[in-house]
Amino acid sequence: MSGGWDCHAHLFGPYDQFPLAADRSYTPPPALSSQYLALLSRLGLSNGVLVHPSAYGEDHSLLFDALAAHRQLRGVIVARAHTFAALHGLRDRGIRAARFSHRSGAGANFAGSAGFTDLLELAPRLADAGLHAELWTDTQALPEIAENLRRLPVKVVIDHMGGFDIDAGIDAPGFRCLLSLVEDGVTFVKLCAYRNLFKARDFDQGLPFHHALLGANPHALLWGSDWPHLRVEPAPDAAQLLAEFRRWTDSPTLESLILDANPAKLYG
């Protein structure tokens, strides 16, 4: 297809120009803008969304450099309430959102992340600046914040298909909570399944979750490659992930909606 969006990717390096933060939770290999643009071409997509990685802390230099050089890209910053003062004007620089984390488990949020309290405090300023919020969470943590999400003055995009649990199934309370938020138009969801399927017998164990989200509200769905697949060995092939998305969706009309129309409204 011509056009289309990959709504979730990260850049790293070159490190002599864009060094990582000293306080970080991981040290990835370089993932350069030239490599990402080549990937978009191989995927047959024209636009991409770069999500600022926590390993860069509060230094957004690489993100802004890439957005200035490549007008087909959009960006998502990481903003903490006490450190990110200026949000107005970011849309003109290609920024469309700020990312926050609220995940279950010990040590869930990486160093350099912004938390849910940051989102609650910054939400009015994001709305005033014409930005939305992106949230890395999971279906175990989601129910405790769902009512807060419903009251926010900004759109919310949930990463990685909401961190669904294949063992719990589509009727688990956390996943039903996600479906309710999507059905009501409170949140968008990025259809990036593979991080939830490491313990699956085969990839198609994610298919019921995909179909449930399609049934809830296809106008609130996006697709993301998650390139360069941080801390995953062996890393998947993004082209194969896109092929699986198309096979699971099995509808040119829905493919076009999710890969083009929906993201164009959020990021275009």
C-alpha positions as CSV (number, residue, x, y, z in Angstrom):
1,M,0.0,0.0,0.0
2,S,1.1,3.6,-0.5
3,G,1.0,5.8,2.6
4,G,0.4,4.2,6.0
5,W,1.9,4.7,9.5
6,D,4.1,2.8,11.8
7,C,3.0,4.3,15.2
8,H,5.8,3.1,17.5
9,A,9.5,3.1,17.0
10,H,12.7,4.3,18.8
11,L,16.0,5.8,17.7
12,F,19.4,5.4,19.4
13,G,22.6,7.1,18.4
14,P,25.0,7.6,16.8
15,Y,26.4,7.8,20.4
16,D,29.2,10.1,19.7
17,Q,26.6,12.7,18.7
18,F,23.6,11.6,21.0
19,P,25.0,9.9,24.1
20,L,22.7,8.0,26.4
21,A,21.7,9.3,29.9
22,A,24.1,8.2,32.7
23,D,21.0,7.1,34.8
24,R,19.3,4.5,32.6
25,S,17.9,1.0,32.9
26,Y,19.4,-0.4,29.7
27,T,22.0,0.2,27.1
28,P,20.8,-0.7,23.6
29,P,22.8,-1.0,20.4
30,P,22.5,2.0,18.0
31,A,19.3,2.2,15.9
32,L,19.8,5.0,13.4
33,S,17.3,7.2,11.6
34,S,18.7,5.9,8.3
35,Q,18.0,2.4,9.3
36,Y,14.5,3.2,10.4
37,L,13.7,5.1,7.1
38,A,14.9,2.0,5.2
39,L,12.6,-0.1,7.3
40,L,9.6,2.1,6.5
41,S,10.4,1.7,2.8
42,R,10.6,-2.1,3.2
43,L,7.3,-2.1,5.0
44,G,5.6,0.0,2.3
45,L,4.7,2.7,4.8
46,S,5.4,6.4,4.4
47,N,5.1,7.8,7.9
48,G,6.5,6.9,11.4
49,V,6.1,7.9,15.0
50,L,9.2,8.1,17.1
51,V,8.8,7.5,20.8
52,H,11.4,9.1,23.0
53,P,13.2,6.3,24.9
54,S,13.7,6.5,28.6
55,A,17.5,5.7,28.1
56,Y,17.8,9.3,27.0
57,G,16.3,10.7,30.1
58,E,15.3,14.3,29.6
59,D,17.5,14.9,26.6
60,H,15.3,15.0,23.5
61,S,18.0,16.2,21.1
62,L,18.0,13.0,19.0
63,L,14.2,13.1,18.6
64,F,14.1,16.8,17.6
65,D,17.0,16.3,15.2
66,A,15.2,13.4,13.4
67,L,11.9,15.3,13.2
68,A,13.6,18.4,11.7
69,A,15.4,16.3,9.1
70,H,12.5,14.0,8.1
71,R,9.1,15.6,7.8
72,Q,7.3,12.3,7.4
73,L,8.0,11.5,11.0
74,R,6.2,12.6,14.2
75,G,7.4,12.4,17.8
76,V,6.3,11.5,21.3
77,I,8.2,13.1,24.2
78,V,8.6,11.9,27.8
79,A,7.5,14.7,30.0
80,R,7.6,15.0,33.8
81,A,5.4,17.5,35.5
82,H,8.2,19.2,37.3
83,T,10.8,19.4,34.5
84,F,9.0,20.0,31.2
85,A,7.8,23.5,31.3
86,A,7.2,24.5,27.6
87,L,4.6,22.4,25.8
88,H,3.2,25.1,23.4
89,G,5.0,25.1,20.1
90,L,5.9,21.4,20.2
91,R,3.3,20.6,17.5
92,D,5.2,22.9,15.1
93,R,8.3,20.7,15.8
94,G,6.5,17.5,14.9
95,I,5.5,16.4,18.5
96,R,2.1,15.0,18.9
97,A,2.1,13.4,22.4
98,A,3.8,12.7,25.7
99,R,4.4,9.2,27.0
100,F,3.8,8.0,30.5
101,S,4.2,4.6,32.3
102,H,2.0,2.8,34.8
103,R,2.8,-0.9,34.9
104,S,2.3,-3.7,37.4
105,G,5.2,-5.6,39.0
106,A,8.3,-4.6,41.0
107,G,10.5,-2.0,39.3
108,A,8.0,-1.7,36.5
109,N,9.0,1.8,35.3
110,F,12.4,2.3,33.7
111,A,14.7,5.1,34.9
112,G,13.8,8.2,32.8
113,S,10.1,7.3,32.6
114,A,7.3,9.7,33.5
115,G,4.6,8.2,35.8
116,F,0.9,8.3,36.0
117,T,0.9,11.2,38.5
118,D,2.8,13.2,35.9
119,L,0.1,12.4,33.4
120,L,-2.7,13.6,35.8
121,E,-0.8,16.9,36.4
122,L,0.2,17.6,32.8
123,A,-3.1,16.6,31.1
124,P,-4.6,20.1,31.0
125,R,-1.4,21.5,29.6
126,L,-1.2,18.8,27.0
127,A,-4.7,19.6,26.0
128,D,-3.9,23.3,25.7
129,A,-0.9,22.5,23.5
130,G,-2.9,20.2,21.2
131,L,-1.1,17.0,22.3
132,H,-2.4,13.6,23.4
133,A,-1.0,11.2,26.0
134,E,0.5,7.8,25.4
135,L,0.5,5.2,28.2
136,W,2.5,2.1,28.7
137,T,0.5,0.0,31.0
138,D,-0.9,-3.5,31.3
139,T,-4.2,-5.2,32.0
140,Q,-3.3,-5.9,35.6
141,A,-2.6,-2.2,36.4
142,L,-5.3,-0.7,34.1
143,P,-8.5,-1.2,36.1
144,E,-7.1,0.9,39.0
145,I,-6.6,3.9,36.7
146,A,-9.5,3.5,34.3
147,E,-11.8,6.0,35.9
148,N,-9.0,8.6,35.9
149,L,-8.5,8.0,32.2
150,R,-12.2,8.6,31.5
151,R,-11.9,12.0,33.1
152,L,-8.8,13.2,31.3
153,P,-9.2,16.2,28.9
154,V,-6.9,14.5,26.3
155,K,-7.0,11.5,24.1
156,V,-5.0,8.5,25.4
157,V,-3.1,5.9,23.3
158,I,-2.3,2.6,25.1
159,D,0.9,0.9,23.9
160,H,1.5,-2.8,23.2
161,M,-2.2,-3.9,23.1
162,G,-2.5,-3.1,26.8
163,G,-0.1,-5.8,27.9
164,F,-2.7,-8.5,27.7
165,D,-2.2,-11.9,29.5
166,I,-2.7,-14.9,27.2
167,D,-3.2,-17.2,30.2
168,A,-6.0,-15.0,31.6
169,G,-7.8,-14.8,28.3
170,I,-10.1,-12.2,26.7
171,D,-12.7,-12.4,29.6
172,A,-10.2,-11.4,32.3
173,P,-11.3,-8.3,34.1
174,G,-8.3,-6.3,33.0
175,F,-8.8,-7.0,29.3
176,R,-12.6,-6.4,29.6
177,C,-11.7,-3.0,31.1
178,L,-9.4,-2.2,28.1
179,L,-12.2,-3.2,25.7
180,S,-14.7,-1.0,27.5
181,L,-12.3,2.0,27.3
182,V,-11.8,1.4,23.6
183,E,-15.4,0.8,22.9
184,D,-16.3,4.1,24.6
185,G,-13.7,6.0,22.6
186,V,-11.7,6.9,25.8
187,T,-8.5,5.3,24.6
188,F,-6.8,4.2,21.4
189,V,-4.7,1.0,21.4
190,K,-1.5,0.2,19.4
191,L,-1.9,-3.3,17.9
192,C,1.6,-4.5,18.7
193,A,1.1,-8.0,20.1
194,Y,4.4,-9.8,20.1
195,R,5.7,-8.6,23.6
196,N,2.6,-10.3,25.1
197,L,3.3,-13.6,23.4
198,F,6.8,-14.6,24.6
199,K,5.3,-17.6,26.6
200,A,2.8,-18.5,23.9
201,R,2.9,-21.9,22.2
202,D,2.4,-20.1,18.9
203,F,1.8,-16.5,17.7
204,D,-1.9,-17.1,17.0
205,Q,-2.7,-17.3,20.7
206,G,-2.9,-13.5,20.3
207,L,-5.6,-13.7,17.7
208,P,-8.6,-13.6,20.0
209,F,-7.3,-10.4,21.7
210,H,-6.8,-8.8,18.3
211,H,-10.3,-9.8,17.1
212,A,-11.9,-8.5,20.4
213,L,-10.3,-5.1,19.9
214,L,-11.4,-5.0,16.3
215,G,-14.9,-5.7,17.5
216,A,-14.8,-3.1,20.2
217,N,-13.9,-0.1,18.0
218,P,-11.8,-0.3,14.9
219,H,-11.7,3.5,14.7
220,A,-9.6,3.5,17.9
221,L,-6.8,1.2,16.7
222,L,-3.3,1.8,15.4
223,W,-0.4,-0.4,14.4
224,G,3.2,-0.1,15.6
225,S,6.4,-2.1,14.8
226,D,8.1,-1.4,18.1
227,W,11.4,-1.3,16.2
228,P,14.2,-1.9,17.1
229,H,12.6,-4.4,19.6
230,L,14.5,-3.4,22.7
231,R,15.7,-6.2,25.0
232,V,14.2,-8.9,22.8
233,E,16.4,-11.8,21.6
234,P,16.1,-12.8,18.9
235,A,14.4,-9.6,17.6
236,P,11.4,-10.2,15.4
237,D,11.3,-9.0,11.8
238,A,9.0,-6.0,11.6
239,A,7.9,-7.1,8.1
240,Q,6.7,-10.4,9.6
241,L,4.8,-8.5,12.4
242,L,3.1,-6.4,9.8
243,A,2.2,-9.5,7.7
244,E,0.7,-11.1,10.8
245,F,-1.3,-8.0,11.6
246,R,-2.7,-8.1,8.0
247,R,-3.5,-11.8,8.3
248,W,-5.2,-11.4,11.6
249,T,-7.2,-8.4,10.4
250,D,-8.2,-10.0,7.1
251,S,-9.9,-6.9,5.7
252,P,-8.5,-4.4,3.3
253,T,-11.0,-1.8,4.7
254,L,-9.9,-2.3,8.3
255,E,-6.2,-2.4,7.3
256,S,-6.6,1.0,5.6
257,L,-8.4,2.4,8.6
258,I,-5.8,1.2,11.1
259,L,-2.7,1.8,9.1
260,D,-3.7,5.1,7.5
261,A,-6.9,6.9,8.5
262,N,-6.8,6.5,12.3
263,P,-3.1,7.5,12.7
264,A,-3.4,10.4,10.3
265,K,-6.0,11.9,12.6
266,L,-3.8,11.6,15.6
267,Y,-0.3,12.3,14.2
268,G,-0.9,14.0,10.8
